[in-house]
Amino acid sequence: MQIRRAITEDAYGVAKVQVDTWESTYKGIVPEAYLEEMTYENREEKWRYIIEKGMVFIAENDSGEIVGFSSGGPERSEELDDYDAELYAIYIRKEDQRKGIGRKLVTPVVQELLERGMTSMVVAVLSENPFRHFYEALGAKRIDRMKVDISGKVLDEWIYGWADLRSLLREGN
């Protein structure tokens, strides 16, 4: 398993992981219409742009197949004054989950955020996401709750935070 910075040529693989993971994780939680609108092609275009401009890391198996990815940067909501960074996304194919890949994908995001002078981080997680405990296992504390509207369905989103990003590196990630 190799973790590396994504390049634009990885956009389709990242899109595939995102779409497949949303379908396996959020089916029955988010509206079916939203999941149906999420295609490899429209996500590929989005990820090509994000990879070019942002911070995206991928997990690649020994066959060169993308099995997961993570993305982060400055905190976007402007409502969480005590936190300056955000883990925007972390997705791992269903068949590759619970193998330690998530921890390995968080580490380069945290390292780069620290290099950019950021010291704390949040992540927003749908309350019904069965994998939200992953963040708790990494030492995050639930700090807030917000509402998010996905295709007309209002869902609870829990905000988890790490007051000190360095703690994620000390945890052995």
C-alpha positions in Angstrom: 0.0 0.0 0.0 1.4 3.4 -1.0 0.2 6.8 0.2 1.1 9.7 -2.1 0.0 13.1 -3.3 -2.7 12.8 -6.0 -2.0 14.1 -9.5 -4.7 15.1 -12.0 -4.4 11.7 -13.8 -5.8 10.2 -10.5 -9.1 12.1 -10.8 -11.1 9.2 -12.2 -9.9 6.8 -9.6 -10.6 9.3 -6.8 -14.1 9.9 -8.3 -14.8 6.2 -8.5 -13.9 5.7 -4.8 -16.1 8.7 -3.8 -19.1 7.6 -5.8 -18.8 3.9 -4.7 -18.3 4.8 -1.1 -21.3 7.2 -1.0 -23.4 4.5 -2.5 -22.3 1.8 0.0 -22.3 4.1 3.1 -25.2 6.5 2.5 -27.8 4.4 0.7 -31.0 4.8 2.7 -29.6 7.8 4.5 -29.4 10.5 1.7 -32.0 10.7 -1.0 -31.6 8.2 -3.8 -31.9 10.9 -6.4 -28.7 12.5 -5.0 -26.8 9.3 -5.2 -28.0 8.7 -8.8 -26.8 12.2 -9.8 -23.3 11.4 -8.5 -21.5 9.9 -11.5 -17.9 9.0 -12.1 -17.8 11.5 -14.9 -19.1 14.5 -13.0 -17.0 13.7 -10.0 -13.9 13.2 -12.1 -14.2 16.7 -13.4 -14.6 18.1 -9.9 -11.7 16.1 -8.6 -9.4 17.1 -11.5 -9.9 20.7 -10.4 -9.5 20.0 -6.7 -6.4 17.9 -7.2 -4.9 20.7 -9.3 -5.6 23.4 -6.7 -5.8 21.6 -3.4 -4.4 19.1 -1.0 -5.4 15.5 -2.0 -3.6 12.3 -1.1 -4.4 8.8 -2.3 -3.9 5.2 -1.1 -2.8 3.0 -3.9 -2.7 -0.8 -3.7 0.1 -3.0 -5.1 -1.7 -3.2 -8.4 -1.7 0.6 -8.7 -5.4 0.9 -8.1 -6.7 3.8 -6.0 -8.5 2.4 -2.9 -8.9 5.6 -0.9 -8.2 9.3 -0.7 -8.1 12.2 1.7 -8.3 15.9 1.3 -7.9 18.9 3.6 -7.3 22.6 3.9 -8.4 25.8 5.7 -11.7 25.5 7.7 -14.5 26.6 5.4 -17.5 27.4 7.6 -16.1 30.5 9.3 -18.3 29.5 12.2 -15.7 27.6 14.2 -13.4 30.3 15.4 -11.2 27.9 17.5 -10.3 25.7 14.5 -8.3 26.8 11.4 -8.1 23.6 9.3 -10.6 21.0 8.0 -10.4 17.4 6.8 -12.6 17.9 3.8 -12.9 14.3 2.8 -11.6 10.8 3.5 -13.1 7.8 1.6 -11.9 4.3 1.4 -13.5 1.5 -0.7 -15.7 -0.7 1.3 -13.6 -3.8 0.7 -10.4 -1.9 1.9 -11.9 -0.4 5.1 -10.7 -1.4 8.6 -7.2 -2.1 7.4 -5.5 1.0 8.8 -5.6 2.9 5.5 -7.7 5.8 7.0 -5.1 6.6 9.6 -2.4 6.5 6.9 -4.4 8.9 4.8 -5.0 11.4 7.6 -1.2 11.7 8.4 -0.1 13.5 5.2 -3.0 16.0 5.4 -2.1 16.8 9.0 1.6 17.1 8.2 0.9 19.6 5.3 -1.6 21.6 7.4 1.1 21.9 10.1 3.6 23.0 7.5 1.2 25.7 6.4 0.9 27.0 10.0 -2.4 25.5 10.9 -2.8 24.1 14.4 -6.3 22.6 14.8 -8.7 20.7 12.6 -12.4 19.8 12.2 -14.3 17.3 10.2 -18.1 17.3 9.4 -19.7 13.8 9.5 -23.3 12.9 8.9 -24.6 11.6 12.2 -25.9 8.5 10.6 -22.5 7.6 9.1 -21.6 4.3 10.6 -17.9 5.2 10.4 -18.0 8.4 12.5 -16.4 6.5 15.4 -13.2 6.5 13.3 -12.6 10.1 14.2 -13.2 9.4 17.9 -10.6 6.7 17.7 -8.2 9.3 16.3 -8.9 11.4 19.4 -11.4 13.9 18.0 -14.0 15.4 20.2 -17.6 16.1 19.1 -17.7 19.9 19.3 -20.9 20.9 17.4 -23.9 19.8 15.5 -25.2 21.4 12.3 -28.0 20.7 9.8 -27.2 20.0 6.2 -29.8 19.9 3.3 -29.0 17.1 0.8 -31.5 17.2 -2.1 -34.3 18.4 0.2 -33.6 16.1 3.1 -32.3 17.8 6.2 -29.8 15.7 8.0 -27.8 16.1 11.2 -24.1 16.6 10.7 -21.7 16.2 13.7 -18.6 18.3 13.8 -15.6 16.7 15.3 -12.5 18.6 16.3 -8.8 18.2 17.2 -7.7 21.3 19.2 -4.0 20.3 18.6 -3.1 18.8 15.2 0.2 17.6 16.5 -1.8 15.1 18.7 -2.7 13.2 15.6 0.9 12.6 14.8 1.7 11.6 18.4 -1.1 9.0 18.3 1.0 7.0 15.9 -0.7 7.8 12.6 
